Amino acid sequence: TRHLIRPHSALTMLSALLALPAWNPGHDACPTVTTVGSADFSLAEWVRKSWFIQEQQVLDFQPVTSNYCVAATYNLEGKTVPFFKGKVATVYNYANNDQVNGPLTNAKNMTLCARAVNTTDSSRLAVAPCLLPNILAGPYWILGIGKAADGSYDWAVVIGGQPDVKWEDGCTTKESGVNNAGLWLFSRKPVASPEAIGKMHALLKAKGIARSRLHKVEQEGCTYHGFNMK
């Protein structure tokens, strides 16, 4: 089904795009990204329901062959990590290999720990296996959040630290290694609306972050068998 765009809506969209500065990969330095900040981030709301990843960057541990039914649940369940007394959320990751409802990527159900390490910005988390101390954890920053009328979260954009790799349409994090890598588009719904995807892409463009390195995650028809969903 084709969707008609009203003329005035198209003009508004075009004006907004033209207002953004052009990215010059040869001369522009990678932007220093800003996160949503403590005032606009609630860890309690973040962990309230599971998240479903709509698009993500390739990583060593996250190849395109695992871009099926990717989801994450965060729980505040009293988990602790070495040498840290702050708040910790347990992270349960889920994905399938090769096809929707295919073999489990995380077959051993390894959990991670997201730590609220930044006392001045709670939206700058750090993530690592729970047995590792914070010094070995990687940045996990919330760049933007879409909220419903009641304040609940609809979508979110997460990046694995400061982008420092240039592409034609902006900068992003590296695609190798473990820490300081990764870019994810989250949705509370398994299949986000085109409008939500558009808002996330617009956010990335406004922040000078490359969208060209993102790959779609297939969510249609996923059963999430065995996933710790809420």
VEXPASE-397908 format. One record per residue (C-alpha): residue number from 0; x, y, z. Coordinates in nm, 2 decimals. Layout:
BEGIN
<n = NUM&X = X&Y = Y&Z = Z>
...
***
This chain:
BEGIN
<n = 0&X = 0.00&Y = 0.00&Z = 0.00>
<n = 1&X = 0.14&Y = 0.34&Z = -0.09>
<n = 2&X = 0.11&Y = 0.63&Z = 0.15>
<n = 3&X = 0.03&Y = 0.97&Z = 0.01>
<n = 4&X = 0.23&Y = 1.27&Z = 0.15>
<n = 5&X = 0.04&Y = 1.59&Z = 0.16>
<n = 6&X = 0.22&Y = 1.88&Z = -0.01>
<n = 7&X = 0.26&Y = 2.10&Z = 0.30>
<n = 8&X = 0.40&Y = 1.80&Z = 0.49>
<n = 9&X = 0.65&Y = 1.73&Z = 0.22>
<n = 10&X = 0.76&Y = 2.10&Z = 0.22>
<n = 11&X = 0.80&Y = 2.09&Z = 0.60>
<n = 12&X = 1.01&Y = 1.78&Z = 0.58>
<n = 13&X = 1.23&Y = 1.92&Z = 0.30>
<n = 14&X = 1.28&Y = 2.25&Z = 0.49>
<n = 15&X = 1.39&Y = 2.06&Z = 0.80>
<n = 16&X = 1.64&Y = 1.86&Z = 0.59>
<n = 17&X = 1.78&Y = 2.16&Z = 0.42>
<n = 18&X = 1.83&Y = 2.34&Z = 0.75>
<n = 19&X = 2.08&Y = 2.07&Z = 0.86>
<n = 20&X = 2.45&Y = 2.15&Z = 0.78>
<n = 21&X = 2.60&Y = 1.94&Z = 0.51>
<n = 22&X = 2.85&Y = 1.67&Z = 0.63>
<n = 23&X = 3.19&Y = 1.70&Z = 0.48>
<n = 24&X = 3.38&Y = 1.37&Z = 0.55>
<n = 25&X = 3.71&Y = 1.51&Z = 0.43>
<n = 26&X = 3.72&Y = 1.81&Z = 0.65>
<n = 27&X = 3.47&Y = 1.79&Z = 0.93>
<n = 28&X = 3.58&Y = 1.64&Z = 1.26>
<n = 29&X = 3.36&Y = 1.38&Z = 1.42>
<n = 30&X = 3.11&Y = 1.55&Z = 1.64>
<n = 31&X = 3.11&Y = 1.51&Z = 2.02>
<n = 32&X = 2.78&Y = 1.35&Z = 2.08>
<n = 33&X = 2.54&Y = 1.44&Z = 2.35>
<n = 34&X = 2.32&Y = 1.19&Z = 2.54>
<n = 35&X = 1.97&Y = 1.25&Z = 2.68>
<n = 36&X = 2.11&Y = 1.33&Z = 3.02>
<n = 37&X = 2.00&Y = 1.25&Z = 3.37>
<n = 38&X = 1.70&Y = 1.48&Z = 3.36>
<n = 39&X = 1.54&Y = 1.29&Z = 3.07>
<n = 40&X = 1.65&Y = 0.94&Z = 3.16>
<n = 41&X = 1.48&Y = 0.69&Z = 3.40>
<n = 42&X = 1.65&Y = 0.36&Z = 3.45>
<n = 43&X = 1.33&Y = 0.23&Z = 3.61>
<n = 44&X = 1.14&Y = 0.31&Z = 3.29>
<n = 45&X = 1.42&Y = 0.17&Z = 3.07>
<n = 46&X = 1.40&Y = -0.17&Z = 3.24>
<n = 47&X = 1.02&Y = -0.18&Z = 3.26>
<n = 48&X = 0.97&Y = -0.37&Z = 2.94>
<n = 49&X = 1.18&Y = -0.56&Z = 2.69>
<n = 50&X = 1.33&Y = -0.38&Z = 2.39>
<n = 51&X = 1.34&Y = -0.51&Z = 2.03>
<n = 52&X = 1.63&Y = -0.40&Z = 1.81>
<n = 53&X = 1.52&Y = -0.27&Z = 1.47>
<n = 54&X = 1.86&Y = -0.19&Z = 1.31>
<n = 55&X = 2.22&Y = -0.23&Z = 1.43>
<n = 56&X = 2.58&Y = -0.20&Z = 1.33>
<n = 57&X = 2.80&Y = -0.50&Z = 1.26>
<n = 58&X = 3.03&Y = -0.61&Z = 1.54>
<n = 59&X = 3.27&Y = -0.90&Z = 1.59>
<n = 60&X = 3.02&Y = -1.07&Z = 1.82>
<n = 61&X = 2.72&Y = -0.93&Z = 1.62>
<n = 62&X = 2.75&Y = -1.03&Z = 1.25>
<n = 63&X = 2.47&Y = -0.98&Z = 1.00>
<n = 64&X = 2.40&Y = -1.35&Z = 1.02>
<n = 65&X = 2.26&Y = -1.29&Z = 1.37>
<n = 66&X = 2.02&Y = -1.01&Z = 1.27>
<n = 67&X = 1.71&Y = -1.21&Z = 1.34>
<n = 68&X = 1.47&Y = -1.15&Z = 1.63>
<n = 69&X = 1.72&Y = -0.95&Z = 1.83>
<n = 70&X = 1.59&Y = -0.84&Z = 2.17>
<n = 71&X = 1.70&Y = -0.73&Z = 2.51>
<n = 72&X = 1.55&Y = -0.74&Z = 2.86>
<n = 73&X = 1.70&Y = -0.53&Z = 3.15>
<n = 74&X = 1.62&Y = -0.62&Z = 3.51>
<n = 75&X = 1.70&Y = -0.45&Z = 3.84>
<n = 76&X = 1.74&Y = -0.76&Z = 4.04>
<n = 77&X = 2.02&Y = -0.68&Z = 4.28>
<n = 78&X = 2.31&Y = -0.79&Z = 4.07>
<n = 79&X = 2.66&Y = -0.67&Z = 4.17>
<n = 80&X = 2.99&Y = -0.63&Z = 3.99>
<n = 81&X = 3.34&Y = -0.61&Z = 4.13>
<n = 82&X = 3.45&Y = -0.29&Z = 4.31>
<n = 83&X = 3.13&Y = -0.10&Z = 4.24>
<n = 84&X = 2.85&Y = -0.01&Z = 4.48>
<n = 85&X = 2.62&Y = 0.17&Z = 4.23>
<n = 86&X = 2.31&Y = 0.06&Z = 4.05>
<n = 87&X = 2.34&Y = -0.24&Z = 3.82>
<n = 88&X = 2.09&Y = -0.38&Z = 3.57>
<n = 89&X = 2.11&Y = -0.74&Z = 3.44>
<n = 90&X = 2.10&Y = -0.76&Z = 3.06>
<n = 91&X = 1.94&Y = -1.06&Z = 2.89>
<n = 92&X = 2.02&Y = -1.07&Z = 2.52>
<n = 93&X = 1.84&Y = -1.27&Z = 2.25>
<n = 94&X = 1.90&Y = -1.33&Z = 1.88>
<n = 95&X = 1.87&Y = -1.60&Z = 1.62>
<n = 96&X = 2.13&Y = -1.71&Z = 1.37>
<n = 97&X = 2.07&Y = -1.73&Z = 0.99>
<n = 98&X = 1.69&Y = -1.70&Z = 1.00>
<n = 99&X = 1.38&Y = -1.60&Z = 1.20>
<n = 100&X = 1.34&Y = -1.85&Z = 1.49>
<n = 101&X = 1.67&Y = -2.01&Z = 1.39>
<n = 102&X = 1.94&Y = -2.14&Z = 1.62>
<n = 103&X = 2.00&Y = -1.92&Z = 1.93>
<n = 104&X = 2.29&Y = -1.68&Z = 1.90>
<n = 105&X = 2.33&Y = -1.67&Z = 2.28>
<n = 106&X = 2.27&Y = -2.04&Z = 2.33>
<n = 107&X = 2.44&Y = -2.04&Z = 2.67>
<n = 108&X = 2.23&Y = -1.75&Z = 2.79>
<n = 109&X = 2.52&Y = -1.54&Z = 2.90>
<n = 110&X = 2.40&Y = -1.23&Z = 3.08>
<n = 111&X = 2.57&Y = -0.89&Z = 3.10>
<n = 112&X = 2.56&Y = -0.61&Z = 3.35>
<n = 113&X = 2.48&Y = -0.25&Z = 3.27>
<n = 114&X = 2.63&Y = -0.02&Z = 3.53>
<n = 115&X = 2.52&Y = 0.34&Z = 3.61>
<n = 116&X = 2.88&Y = 0.45&Z = 3.63>
<n = 117&X = 2.84&Y = 0.82&Z = 3.55>
<n = 118&X = 2.73&Y = 1.02&Z = 3.86>
<n = 119&X = 2.65&Y = 1.33&Z = 3.65>
<n = 120&X = 2.48&Y = 1.16&Z = 3.35>
<n = 121&X = 2.28&Y = 0.85&Z = 3.42>
<n = 122&X = 2.21&Y = 0.80&Z = 3.05>
<n = 123&X = 2.58&Y = 0.71&Z = 3.00>
<n = 124&X = 2.59&Y = 0.34&Z = 3.11>
<n = 125&X = 2.87&Y = 0.09&Z = 3.08>
<n = 126&X = 2.82&Y = -0.28&Z = 2.99>
<n = 127&X = 3.03&Y = -0.59&Z = 3.03>
<n = 128&X = 3.00&Y = -0.95&Z = 3.16>
<n = 129&X = 2.91&Y = -0.93&Z = 3.52>
<n = 130&X = 3.23&Y = -1.08&Z = 3.65>
<n = 131&X = 3.44&Y = -0.79&Z = 3.50>
<n = 132&X = 3.50&Y = -0.46&Z = 3.68>
<n = 133&X = 3.39&Y = -0.13&Z = 3.54>
<n = 134&X = 3.73&Y = -0.05&Z = 3.40>
<n = 135&X = 3.68&Y = -0.33&Z = 3.15>
<n = 136&X = 3.32&Y = -0.23&Z = 3.06>
<n = 137&X = 3.23&Y = -0.06&Z = 2.74>
<n = 138&X = 3.03&Y = 0.27&Z = 2.70>
<n = 139&X = 2.66&Y = 0.23&Z = 2.63>
<n = 140&X = 2.51&Y = 0.57&Z = 2.58>
<n = 141&X = 2.15&Y = 0.66&Z = 2.52>
<n = 142&X = 2.15&Y = 0.93&Z = 2.25>
<n = 143&X = 1.77&Y = 0.98&Z = 2.22>
<n = 144&X = 1.44&Y = 0.85&Z = 2.35>
<n = 145&X = 1.09&Y = 0.87&Z = 2.20>
<n = 146&X = 0.82&Y = 0.91&Z = 2.47>
<n = 147&X = 0.45&Y = 0.84&Z = 2.46>
<n = 148&X = 0.20&Y = 1.09&Z = 2.61>
<n = 149&X = 0.22&Y = 0.92&Z = 2.95>
<n = 150&X = 0.60&Y = 0.95&Z = 2.95>
<n = 151&X = 0.67&Y = 0.58&Z = 2.88>
<n = 152&X = 0.94&Y = 0.50&Z = 2.64>
<n = 153&X = 0.85&Y = 0.40&Z = 2.28>
<n = 154&X = 1.19&Y = 0.39&Z = 2.11>
<n = 155&X = 1.56&Y = 0.47&Z = 2.18>
<n = 156&X = 1.89&Y = 0.51&Z = 2.01>
<n = 157&X = 2.20&Y = 0.37&Z = 2.18>
<n = 158&X = 2.57&Y = 0.41&Z = 2.08>
<n = 159&X = 2.88&Y = 0.23&Z = 2.21>
<n = 160&X = 3.06&Y = 0.55&Z = 2.30>
<n = 161&X = 3.20&Y = 0.85&Z = 2.11>
<n = 162&X = 3.19&Y = 0.80&Z = 1.73>
<n = 163&X = 3.53&Y = 0.84&Z = 1.57>
<n = 164&X = 3.51&Y = 0.65&Z = 1.24>
<n = 165&X = 3.42&Y = 0.87&Z = 0.93>
<n = 166&X = 3.18&Y = 0.77&Z = 0.66>
<n = 167&X = 3.02&Y = 0.97&Z = 0.38>
<n = 168&X = 2.71&Y = 1.05&Z = 0.59>
<n = 169&X = 2.88&Y = 1.11&Z = 0.92>
<n = 170&X = 3.08&Y = 0.93&Z = 1.19>
<n = 171&X = 3.01&Y = 0.63&Z = 1.40>
<n = 172&X = 3.18&Y = 0.38&Z = 1.63>
<n = 173&X = 3.41&Y = 0.10&Z = 1.51>
<n = 174&X = 3.29&Y = -0.23&Z = 1.38>
<n = 175&X = 3.55&Y = -0.45&Z = 1.54>
<n = 176&X = 3.65&Y = -0.53&Z = 1.89>
<n = 177&X = 3.42&Y = -0.52&Z = 2.19>
<n = 178&X = 3.42&Y = -0.19&Z = 2.37>
<n = 179&X = 3.37&Y = 0.15&Z = 2.21>
<n = 180&X = 3.17&Y = -0.01&Z = 1.93>
<n = 181&X = 2.81&Y = -0.05&Z = 1.82>
<n = 182&X = 2.50&Y = 0.14&Z = 1.73>
<n = 183&X = 2.14&Y = 0.02&Z = 1.79>
<n = 184&X = 1.79&Y = 0.14&Z = 1.72>
<n = 185&X = 1.55&Y = 0.01&Z = 1.99>
<n = 186&X = 1.17&Y = -0.02&Z = 2.00>
<n = 187&X = 0.92&Y = -0.14&Z = 2.26>
<n = 188&X = 0.73&Y = -0.30&Z = 1.97>
<n = 189&X = 0.88&Y = -0.60&Z = 1.79>
<n = 190&X = 0.82&Y = -0.41&Z = 1.46>
<n = 191&X = 0.85&Y = -0.04&Z = 1.49>
<n = 192&X = 0.64&Y = 0.19&Z = 1.28>
<n = 193&X = 0.80&Y = 0.37&Z = 0.98>
<n = 194&X = 0.74&Y = 0.69&Z = 1.17>
<n = 195&X = 0.95&Y = 0.57&Z = 1.47>
<n = 196&X = 1.23&Y = 0.45&Z = 1.24>
<n = 197&X = 1.22&Y = 0.79&Z = 1.07>
<n = 198&X = 1.25&Y = 0.98&Z = 1.40>
<n = 199&X = 1.55&Y = 0.77&Z = 1.50>
<n = 200&X = 1.73&Y = 0.82&Z = 1.17>
<n = 201&X = 1.65&Y = 1.20&Z = 1.19>
<n = 202&X = 1.81&Y = 1.20&Z = 1.53>
<n = 203&X = 2.12&Y = 1.04&Z = 1.41>
<n = 204&X = 2.15&Y = 1.28&Z = 1.11>
<n = 205&X = 2.11&Y = 1.58&Z = 1.34>
<n = 206&X = 2.39&Y = 1.45&Z = 1.56>
<n = 207&X = 2.62&Y = 1.38&Z = 1.26>
<n = 208&X = 2.61&Y = 1.00&Z = 1.31>
<n = 209&X = 2.63&Y = 0.77&Z = 1.01>
<n = 210&X = 2.32&Y = 0.58&Z = 0.92>
<n = 211&X = 2.48&Y = 0.39&Z = 0.63>
<n = 212&X = 2.64&Y = 0.13&Z = 0.86>
<n = 213&X = 2.31&Y = 0.02&Z = 1.01>
<n = 214&X = 2.16&Y = -0.32&Z = 0.91>
<n = 215&X = 1.80&Y = -0.41&Z = 0.94>
<n = 216&X = 1.70&Y = -0.67&Z = 1.20>
<n = 217&X = 1.42&Y = -0.91&Z = 1.09>
<n = 218&X = 1.15&Y = -0.92&Z = 1.36>
<n = 219&X = 0.84&Y = -1.03&Z = 1.16>
<n = 220&X = 0.72&Y = -1.37&Z = 1.27>
<n = 221&X = 0.96&Y = -1.41&Z = 1.56>
<n = 222&X = 0.84&Y = -1.62&Z = 1.86>
<n = 223&X = 1.14&Y = -1.53&Z = 2.09>
<n = 224&X = 1.13&Y = -1.89&Z = 2.22>
<n = 225&X = 1.30&Y = -1.91&Z = 2.56>
<n = 226&X = 1.35&Y = -1.54&Z = 2.59>
<n = 227&X = 1.32&Y = -1.36&Z = 2.92>
<n = 228&X = 1.06&Y = -1.12&Z = 2.79>
<n = 229&X = 0.85&Y = -0.88&Z = 2.98>
***
